[in-house]
Amino acid sequence: MINLAVFGNPIAHSRSPEIHGLFAQQFGIALNYQKVLVPADGLAQAVAELIRQGARGCNITVPFKSQALALCDEVKGDAIGLGVINTLDFAPNGKVYGYNTDAQGLITDLKDHLEQSIHGRRVLLIGAGGAAQGVVPALLREAPETLHVWNRTPQRAEQLVRLVPSSQLEAKTLEQLDAQYDLIINASAAGLKGSAPDLPSRIIGPGSFCYDLSYSDSETPFLQWASGLGAKHRADGFGMLIEQAAAAFYIWFELSPDTQMVRTEMLS
Ligand code: NAP
């Protein structure tokens, strides 16, 4: 039996155990993937305990992605320079490697499943927490015309923009936001509390594609808000969740699961 876990707070909403269970079934792997509620100061202890149990690795979610950096011996890929980690790999050599698979998950979902190009489009990213930080470099690699970042606490958006210097990337205040963005990505955690970020209605137009990293059985508060303003094209982060999980599964097992099969099974 291979042990894995996801650590977060809150964690009850997480569907990662189900997703990784379905991936493991595809390859006949016996998997025990737990979701674990961790107190605000308890991440290091929870990870150390999992390593003691001989686990293969873990996922890290809200609000621990920055804290997880301190637990890594080495950071790989998109996580380098950003310091937000969503996957830990406990290697046989005793080292802990840190990755961030959120960006791969988002880009694969947007481009391959939702057929949304980022290239040449005016993109607004809402939020500057762990998830937003993790996806900025990948969004910039897709060459949007502009990538604006708005965050409830403006200093965090400014800090994020300083981390990844690019002429396309700008932190904006509410007053500075453009009208009718082509693509609006909500990477705030407001949805976890059942609310939408407080934003001006002019940012949405009928052609705006609205994507919410949060996901739920019914439409998320942000997507409901966008729908009320006439945005016809909307998607939540369930597809991203499956794709980022597939990227983590590859890190642990070097196997690429069939994500479409899992998507169909979980949505049926
Ligand atoms: P985080 O590090 O805790 O950051 C939270 C962010 O949300 C901060 O920018 C915070 O702004 C903002 N925020 C919180 N409540 C808000 C409100 N009421 N109005 C406006 N902004 C608010 O969390 P995270 O790791 O970035 O995760 C953010 C969201 O993305 C969560 O809902 C998470 O579940 C989701 N997510 C989904 C996937 C997926 O695969 N679908 C992957 C990663 C994350 P301040 O700086 O002002 O506090």
Residues whose N, C-alpha, C, O or C-beta is under 5 A from the ligand:
A	BS01	NAP	V62 P63 D102 G127 A128 G129 G130 A131 A132 N151 R152 T153 R156 A187 S188 A189 A190 L192 P197 D198 L213 S214 G237 F238 M240 L241 Q244
